Amino acid sequence: MARWYPLAESDDDVFRTARFLFRHVVGIPAPRERVWQVLTADDALVSWSKLITGAEWTSPRPFGVGTTRTVTVGGVAALRERFYRWDEGERMTFSAEAASQPGFRRFAEDLTLTPDAGRTRLCWTFAVDAAPWLVPVLSSSRFVLHRVTGGWTAGVASRVEKEIRR
């Protein structure tokens, strides 16, 4: 069994105070309900990102506050996530409870969907605090991390568009 390293619980304050913040906004030509379906599908994340190699909802449907999920990135690191906000069809926010690799102190993501002239505006914010020894690595990788997280956001839009064409 893999070792898990606990992370500090986060709330909305992390999106104001985290050392590393990445915010991405994309317009998706679909109604909010359709985008939400993609975000909460059984194959969420792995269906639109090659870097995310596993995503398992560990709570039964219907999802809501308290829902849990385990996400694996690149087959080398995983996060156990717990959703502390679940506004059906509009917004979801989670805090990572544990990581399979050491170095993270806090990790959270916030996703909001807003109608925008017949489209849906997805705003996805990533917040990370790390142990002092990991900060230089993340600092020097900031550009890459911004591109990777932006790619996940753009991937949602691509997945929704593929679903619409079916």
N, C-alpha and C positions, 0 to 999 in steps of 0.2 A: 504494500500500500504506500502511496506517495505521501511524503511529509507535507503538511500544510502550515503556513506561517500566518498567524492572525493579523488582520489589519484593524486600525482604529475605525470605529463606526463613524460614518459621515452623515451630515445633514446638508441642507442647502447652503450653509456657511462655507462649505468646501469650494463652492463655485465662485466665491469672492476671495478666498484666502489661499488656495492651493498654489504652490510654486509653479506648477506646469498646468496651463489651461489651453485647451484647443477647442475653438468654436467654429462650426461649419454650418452654412445655410445653403439649402438647395431648393429650387422650385420644382415640383413634380406635377406633371400634367394628368392628375387623377384626383378624385375626391378623397378627402381625409380618411374615410372608412376603408378604402382600398389600400392606402398606404399603411394604415394600422394593421390590416390583415397580414401584410408582408412582414411587418415588424414583429408580429406575434406568432407567425407560422412555426410549425414544428422544425422547419429547416431555416429559420431565421439565422442570420449572420453567415452560416456556411454557404448559403445559396448565392450570396453576392460578394463574398470575399475569399480569395485564395489563401490568405494568411490565417484566417480563422478555420481551424481544422476540426473543431468540435463545438457543438452548442447543445446542451441538454437541459430542457425544462425539467426541474426536479420537483415541481409542484403540480398537482392536478389542475385541469381546467375546471371552472373558469378562473382565469388569472386575476389577481388583484394585489392589494397591499399585502406584503408578506411572501409573495411568490418568489421562488428561488430558481436559480439557473447556474450551471457550470459551463464556462466557456474556455476553450483551449485555443491558444494562438501558436501556430507553427509546430504543433505537436510537442513543444518544449516547455510551455508555461500555461498555467490555468488559473482562473479566478472563480471563486464561489461568490455569487451575487445574490443580494436580497433587495427586492423592490420595496421602497418605503413610500413611493407615490405611484398611484395607478388611476389615472383619470381616463376611463375607457374612451378610446378614440381620439384623445387629445394630448395626453402627456404621461410619460413614465420616467421614473427616476430610481436609480439603484445605487447602493453602496456595496463595494466588494468586502466580504467578511474575511476572506482568506485567499492567499496566493500560494501556488505550488513552488514558487521561487522566492528567496528572501529579497529584501530591499525596498518593498513598497510599504509606506505607512498608511496612506489613505488613497482610495481610488473610487471614483464615482462618475456616473454618466447621467445626463438629463436630456431627454428627447421631447420636443414639443412639436405639435402639428397645428398649423393655423390655416384656415381657408384664405386664399389669395387670388381673387379674380378668376375663379373657375379652376384654380390649381390648388396644390397644398404646399405650404412652406414648411419644410422640415428644418428645425434648428437642433443640432446635436452638439452638446458640450461635454468634453472630457476633462476631468480634474484629477491631478495626481500629485501626491506628496511622497517623497522618498527618503530613505535613510541617507545620512550625510555622505557615505561612501558611494552611493548610486547617483547622487545629484550631478557630479561632473559628467558622467556617462550620458544621462538624460539631457543635460544642457548642451553637450556637443552633438547630440542627436535630435535636437529640437526640430530642425527643418524636416528631417526624415519622418519623425513622429507626426508632425503636422500633415505631411503628405499622406501617410498611411491612414490616419484617422479621417482625413478628407476623402480618401478613396473609399472608405467604408460608407460614408455619407452618400457619395455619388453612386455607390453600388446599389443602395436602396432605390434610388431613382431609376437606375437601369433595370433592376428586377421588376419594379412596378410596371415600367413600360413594356417589358417582355410579357408580363402577365396580361396586360391590356390587349396586346396583339394576338393572343391565343384565341 
